[in-house]
Amino acid sequence: MNLKTKRLVLREWNPEDLQPLARINNDPRVARYVAKLADRRVLAAWIAGQREHFNKHGYGLWALELSGAAKLIGFCGLVKVPYQAHFTPAVDIEWRLASAHWGRGYATEAASAALAFGFGHLRLNEIVANAAVANLDSRRVMERLGMTHNPTDDFDHPLMAGDDPLQRQVLYRIKAENWGKLKASSTG
């Protein structure tokens, strides 16, 4: 299932996405706050994993492109959190954009579509998001989406080594009823 917004298409992955995804992940500005996914074999397995997640759960991370451009600019979507933490089991919203497309509201627009899908189509009760403490850009997107942060929810990411500067993560949450109120107030 693909999603469309005013300016974006959230679509299924295809083999042509491998090279542009590698470029995005190799950009030092992008890689600063995220796990590195630059090796082509690792990326190919990651894309296959996204397809598998869609097949198994009916949702996942969509490839993201500008409407009418048919060019990968990143990804956005929903995934089951694959590790144990105080807030799991949970569904996480994630996004990553090529740095050339930052500052235009694309992450918020794509994430809003993914949240609408999660709460409307999937009938989820809550969606979470996490980011490295220092990743202020992603934290601002979470806040624009209406997600809330409680510092007592912050955690050490169990899949990152203790000396990794990205290990400490902030957790943001949004409940379905709060999303519904936000949507109602923005349209009314």
Summary of the structure (lengths in Angstrom):
residues: 188
radius of gyration: 15.8
end to end distance: 28.6
largest distance: 48.0
contacts: 548
relative contact order: 0.14
helix: 41%
strand: 25%
